[in-house]
């Protein structure tokens, strides 16, 4: 820590702080954090590092950070956005450790780079099972009828699996949402026709719920409330497109097969 204090005025140190803030902000945005938290985390890291003049411009598509004219400005484009609370919690934990002087800025940066290599917090089979059970429970709550519980669990789980398989190959969330919704509608109609289900509507409603962009909508409102008039509407439009893709996919299956 003594060496770090002596190096605080050096250009290399300031550049490392900017890189650390940039990487921390990128991880937070890519994994679904609201922008108010991203800006607060960046400012806290800079303050604990002794850079009170650091400025950050944060949007859901990019981050620009500058400490001063000596360190220059650095920009990072955000291309992929997902939801992983494990990575967000890891960034917050490292930020607190740095504030408590448990790690240096260099160690902080190296640990942040390892976060991107985190795997799934839960095994894939457990998430698939959870999506199926969630679908069945919502179907029961909506209709107060247990007859379609098990078939809704199966259809919802298969729809979630299709969504994930397509999302890994196509970098456009609305495409995977549309294909998964169309598949859910087709499976629901087929299940009712062969006698495994009783209500196409109830099966579809329960099965699409794991795909509804609820987190995006919540973050959009939180950004708007915090005064971010650029990223708030952008998140809202993104969520609206995903919701429309779900509706169009279900409508297509009902028109063609209903």
N, C-alpha and C positions, 0 to 999 in steps of 0.2 A: 504493500500500500504506500510505502514511503516513495518508492520509485514512481508510482503513478502520480502522487502529489507533485513531485518535482517536474513531471512531464506535462502537466496540465496546460501550460502555455504553448506547447509545441504544436506545430501544424499536424504532425502525425497523430497526436492524441486527439485533436479536435476532429480530424477526418475519421478516426475510428469511432468516435462517439456518434457522428452523423451516420456512418454505416450501420451501427448497432440500432439506432433509432429507426432507420429506414427498414432494416430487416424485421424488427419487432412489429412495426406498423404493418408491413406487408403480410406477415403471418396472421395478424389479427384480422385484417380485412379479408384475406383469402378464406378464413375459416368462420366467417359469419358474425364478427363483432360489430357493434354499432360504432359509428365514426366518432361519437363523443368520447367513448372509451379509448379509441385509438389515439386521438389527439391528447388526451389526458396522460396516457402511458408515455407517449413520446416526450411530453413536456417534463414529466417526472424524471425520466431517465436523464434528460439533458440537465435538469436542475441538480440532480445528485452528482452528475459528472462535472459540475462547475461551469456549464455553458448556459448562462442566463440569457444570452442573446440569440439562442436558436429559434428559428421560425420554421413552421411546417404548414404546408397546404395539403389537406387530405381529402380525397374523393374516393369513390368506390372503384374507379378505374386507374388511379395513379396517386403517388405520393411525391411531393417535392419538399426537400428539407435543406436548409441552409443555416450554418452557424454564424458565419461572417464572410467577408470578402476573401480572407486568407484561406479558409477551408473550402470555399466554393459551395455551389449548390449541387445536390445529387437528386436524380429522379428515378423512380421505379414504377414501371407499368404493371397494373394488376390485370391479369388475363383470366385467371381461373378463380371462381368463388364457390365455396362449398360450406358445410357446417360441421365443425369438429370442436366441441367444447373442451376436449382434452388438450388440444394445442393452445387454445386461448388461456386455459388455466395454467399451462406450463409457462407461457410468456409472463403472466401476472406473477407467478411464483418467482421466476428469475428476476423480475423487476424489483420485487420486495427484497430478495437476497442482495441485490446490488445496492439498494438503498440502505440496507443494514451493514454494508461493507463486508459481506461474506465472500464476495467474488469481485475480481477486477473487471475492467471494461473489456479487456481482451478475452478473459474467460467467459464473460457474458455473451460476447459475440460468437464464440465457438459453440457454446451450448445452444444458442438460438439456431445455428445452422443444423444442429442435430435434431431439432424439433420437427423439421420438414421430413425427416425419415421415420417419424412415428407411424406405426401401423394403426389398424382399427382398434379402438378402445374395447369393443366387444367383438367376439367372433361373428363371422358372417351368418352362420346358421342361427345364432341367437337373435340377430337383428331381423332375419327373415321370419323367424317364429314370432317375434314381437309384432311385426307388421301384420301378420296374419291374425293374431289374437286381437290386436287393436281394431282391425276391420270388423271382425265378428262382433266384438263388444259394442261398437258404434251402431251396427245394424240392429242389435237388440235394443239399445237405448232409443234409437229413432222410432222403432215400430212396436216395441214391447212384445216381441214375438221371438221365441227361441228356434223356430223351425228352420230359419235360414242361417243360423249361427255358423255351423261347420262349413257349409259351402262358401259362405262369405269369407271365412278364414282362409280357405284354400285359394279362392279367387284373388283376395287381397294380397296374400303372400306371393302368388305367381305374378300379379301385376307389379308389385314392388321389385321382384327379381328382374322382370323385363325392363323396368325403368333403369335399374342399376347397370344391367348389361349394355343397354344402348348408351347410357351416359358415359360409360368408360370409353366408347368409341367415337361418339359425336360430341363435339364441344359446343353444344347449343341445348340448353336445358329444355326449351319448349318442344324440341323434337322428341326427346325421351318421354316427356310428359304426354305428348299427343299419342305416341305409339302405345304407351302403357295404358292410357285411358281407353283407346280403341280396343286393345286386347281385353281389358276388363269388361267392357260392354259386350264383346263377342262371347266371352266365357260365361257371363251371367245369362245371356239369352240361351246359349246352348245348355247350360245347367238346368234352366227352367223347362226347356223343351224335353229333356230326357227324364224329368221328374226328380232331379236332385235338389231343386230349389222351388220356391213358391212365388216370390216376387222379384222381378228383374230390377225394379227401382231400388228396393231395399238392399239388394246385393251390390248394385253399382255404388250406391251412396256410401255404404260401409267400406267398400274396397278402395275407393279413390281417396279416402280421407288421409292415409299415410303419405299421399303425394301432394296434398294441398300445401301451398307455400305460406304457411302460417308465420314462420320465423321471419321471412322476408317482409311480410306486411307489418309485423310488429316493429322490426328495425326501421322500416320506412317512416312510421309514425314517430318513433323515438328520435330519428334524425330531424324530422320536421319540428318537433317540439323543442329540440335543442338549438334550433335556428339554422340548421344546415339546409338551405333552400336549393341546393344543387343535388346532393346525394339522396336527400329524402324523396323527391319526386322520381329520381332515377331508379331507386330501389322499388318504389311503388309501381312504376311502369313495368319493371322486370317481373314483379310478382303478378301483375295483371296479365301479362303475356302468358305466364305459366298457367294461371287459372283459366284463361281463355283456351289454351291448348288442351287442358283437361276437358273442358266443356265441348270443344269441337270434336275431340276424339270419341267421347261417349255418344255425341249426336250422330257422328258418322256411322258407328256400329248400329245404333238404333234405326237409322234410315235404311241401311243396307240389309240388316238381318232381322229387324223388328217386325 
